[in-house]
Amino acid sequence: MALEQWQERQRVDCLVIGGGPGGLTAALYLARFRLTVQVVDRGAGRAASIPLTRNYPGFPDGISGRDFVRRIGEQAVRYGARIAAAEVEAVERSGDGFLCHTGKGLIEASTVILATGIRDVRPPIDDALHDAALAAGMIRYCPICDGFEVVGRVGDVVAGLNQISRATAQAATAATALRNDLAARPAGKRPAALIPLIP
């Protein structure tokens, strides 16, 4: 995906802050509605660091996060969206729109979409070791994307209590109750083994 040459000041219908799957999908749809769209991405998105995901429809054998993001970006650009590597430093109201300050110049936008994603809390290990483990799929950050990838494997969850949502805790409690209920049933009364019972 080619990044555009930056103009010192530009006016667009929509500025999308963040070049991950969400931001690029928004840019794709807006460009197909014939609106002028500028995506600004600082290049540190979570999706690009995923070594392989089978979570997206249309990729049954999986796709790397980097390739997935690149493909969405190329599709958005094909329909007229522009993508630039920069960081938005400030957004302020200006008349009926917004004035967005970046390290490369100003963008006047009628609308702004914040698609900044999330920032993972890395475990306290050496950067090189972390990056190698992440690339090898030994460290995973997204339970939705990666949970299936570790079925049947032994692993650890590293998280502070403030990082575990109530929904996650409820799901874990429900899964434990289900596991205990299934384990208590005689072997002939258990449903087909979709969920491995781990003692």
N, C-alpha and C positions, 0 to 999 in steps of 0.2 A: 504494500500500500504506500503510494508516494505521498509524502507530506508536502503541502503547498508552500509556495513562497509567501512570506508574511507581508501584508500591507500595514503601514504604520498606523493607519486609522481606517476602519471599515464599518459599514452599516449592513446588518443582516436582519432577517425576520426572526431567526432564533439562534441563540448561542447555546450549545450543549457543552456543559463542563463535565468532562470525563469521557474517555474513549474506550470503555469496556463494553461488554455485550449490551447492557441497557442503554447507554448513551449512543452507541452506534446504531442500534435498532431504531431508536427515536429519530436519529438523523436520517436513516434510510427512509422511514415512512414520511417524514416531513419533506424530504427532497422529492419524493414521488408525488407529493401534493403540490409540487412546483414552488416551494418556499426556499428562500436563500438560508442555508444552514451552515454554521461554522462550528466544528467540534474542536475544543481545546483539551489536550490531554498531556499530562506531565510524564506519562510513560512508566508509572509505578503501579499499575493495576494488578489486582489479585488474579484475575482470569488468565492473564498471560503467563503466570507462573505454574499453572496446572500442567503436569507432565502428560496426562492422558485422562480424558473424561468420556464416559459413555452415557452421560446424563442428558445430552441434547438430542432431540428427535432428528432423524435423518443421518445419523452417524453411528450405525449399529456396532461398528468395530472400534469406535472411539475416535477422538481427535484431540490434539494437544491444544491447550488454551491459547498458545501463541498463534497457531494456525487458524483457530476459530475466530479470534479477534481480527486477524489479518483479513480473513475472508469476508466478514461482515463489513469491515472498513472498505474493502475494495468494492463491494456491492453498493455501499452508500455513496462512494465517490462516483461510481458509474452513473448514478442518477443525479449528481450535481452537488452533493455535500462536499464541504471542504474540511480537511483535517490538518491541524497544526500542532506541533510539539511546543507546548508552552505551559505556564502555570498562571491561573487567574489569581491575582493578588487581592482584588477588591471588586465588589459589585455595588453600585449605588443607583438609586432612582434618578432618572433624568427625563423630565417631561412625561410623556406617556410610555416610556420604555426604560431601558437600563443602560448605564455606562459601565463597561467592564474594563478594568485595568489589568494588563498583563505585563510581563517583563519585556515584551516585544512591541507593545503599542496598545491602542485603545480599540474597543469594539463597542459600537452602539447597536443594541439589540431590542427589538420589540418585546421579545420574550426570552426567558432564560430557563433552561432545564438543568437541574442539578442531578447529575448521575455519577456522583463521586465514589460510590461503592463503600466498602469498609476497609479498615486497616486491621490486619491481624496482629495479635500480640505474640511475638516470636518467643519461643522458649529460650532460656538463658544458656545458649551454646554458641560456640565459635561460628562466625558467619560462613566460613568455607564449609564446615561440617553441615551446617543447616542447609545451605544451598545444594550440596551434594545429596543430602537425605531427601530434600524436597523434590529434586529432579528424579530421584529413584523411586518416588512414591512412598518413602518410609515415613515422611511427615505429611500429614494432610490437615487441611484447615476447615473444610466444608463438610459437615455431616450429611447434608442433602446430596451433594455431588459425589462424595467419596465413601459414604457409609457402605454402599453395596460392594465397593471395591475391596473391602477388608473383611467381608463375610467369611467366617471360618478361620480367620487368622487371629493370633494373639496380639494384643496391642495395649497401649495405655492411652488414657485421656489426660491431657495436661490442661488444667483450667482452674482459675480461681472461682470461688463461689459466685462472685459478682458477674462472671462471664457466662454462667449457665442460666439460661432463661427458665422461667416457670414452665413453659411448654415442654422444654427438653426434659426437665425433671419429671413432669407428669407422664411423658411418653416412656421414660425409663421405668417409672413405677408401674405403669400399665403393662409394659413388656415383661417385667419381673413377675407380676401377678399372673399373667397369661402363662408364662413358662412354668411357674409353680403349679398352676391348675392343670396344665397338660401333663406335667411330670407325675402328678398324683393319680392320673387316670391309668387303668390297666392298659397294657400295650395294644390290645385289640380295639380299644375305645378311643384311641387318639386319632385326630385327623391326619390326612396325608402330611408327610414331613416337609412342610414349607419352612418351618423355623427350627433350626438345630437347637436342641436342648443342651445348654452348657451348664454343668453342675457348678 
